[in-house]
Amino acid sequence: MKARTTCFIAFWAAVMMPLVPSSAASTHTIFGAWQTDDGAAIIRIDLCGSTLCGKIERVLDPKAPANDINNPDPSKRSHPLIGTIILSDFAGSGTVWKNGSAYDPKAGRSYRSSLTIQGDGKLKVTGCVLFVCRSRYWIRAER
């Protein structure tokens, strides 16, 4: 009887543990606010339908333009930077999201991209053109 009770408790602990908020677990989720590596903006990552996306939530660089002036689509150049989607169409779960697109409003270019939470809690944002890739490391934004 004691073994059966121990198994029952272990089973429920395993089922319920993911439902209990944990500061350690929350630091390793991709969702939330991230500060770009150059300190220019805060990006809010969330689900947009069934895929992951990221929008500019706050512009920190005082020299940044208010609008998306480098957008390759002239009709979008008057749109404000705040609210601009810069991460789109990512598929995945947990700490790894792939096959998405990252838009760089400074250059007005989009790149094939992947996102990975590192062991130290940083977000590795990798963008690729053809077979040349470059990674940036974002940090969790301060509340």
Residue pairs with C-beta under 8 A, 6 or more apart in sequence:
26 32
27 121
27 140
28 95
28 117
28 121
29 117
30 45
30 52
30 94
30 95
30 97
30 115
30 117
30 123
31 45
31 46
31 47
32 44
32 45
32 140
32 141
33 42
33 43
33 44
33 45
33 57
33 140
33 141
33 143
34 42
34 43
34 44
34 45
34 54
34 123
34 138
34 139
34 140
34 141
35 41
35 42
35 43
35 60
35 138
35 139
35 140
35 141
35 142
36 42
36 43
36 136
36 138
37 136
37 137
37 138
37 139
38 61
39 60
39 61
40 59
40 60
40 61
40 64
40 106
41 56
41 57
41 58
41 59
41 60
41 61
41 64
41 81
42 56
42 57
42 58
42 60
42 141
43 54
43 55
43 56
43 57
43 86
43 87
43 138
44 54
44 55
44 57
45 52
45 53
45 54
45 87
45 115
46 52
46 53
46 54
46 55
47 53
48 85
48 88
51 88
51 89
51 90
51 91
51 100
52 87
52 90
52 91
52 92
52 97
52 100
52 115
53 85
53 87
53 88
53 89
53 90
54 85
54 86
54 87
54 88
55 83
55 84
55 85
55 86
56 81
56 82
56 83
56 84
56 86
56 105
57 82
58 82
59 66
59 81
59 82
64 81
65 81
66 80
66 81
67 77
67 78
67 79
67 80
67 81
68 76
68 77
68 78
68 79
68 80
68 81
68 84
68 105
69 77
70 77
70 105
70 106
70 107
70 108
71 77
71 79
71 105
71 108
72 108
72 109
81 105
84 103
84 105
85 103
86 102
86 103
86 104
86 105
87 100
87 101
87 102
87 103
87 113
87 115
87 125
88 100
88 101
88 103
89 99
89 100
89 101
90 97
90 98
90 99
90 100
90 113
90 114
90 115
91 97
91 98
91 99
91 100
92 98
92 115
95 116
95 117
96 114
96 115
96 116
96 117
97 114
97 115
97 116
98 114
98 115
99 112
99 114
100 112
100 113
100 114
100 115
101 110
101 111
101 112
101 113
102 110
102 111
102 113
102 125
102 127
103 109
103 110
103 111
104 110
104 111
104 127
111 127
111 128
111 129
112 127
112 128
112 129
113 125
113 126
113 127
113 128
114 126
115 123
115 124
115 125
115 126
116 123
116 124
116 126
117 123
117 124
118 124
118 137
121 139
121 140
122 137
122 138
122 139
123 137
123 138
123 139
123 140
124 135
124 136
124 137
125 135
125 136
125 137
125 138
126 133
126 134
126 135
126 136
127 133
127 134
127 135
127 136
128 134
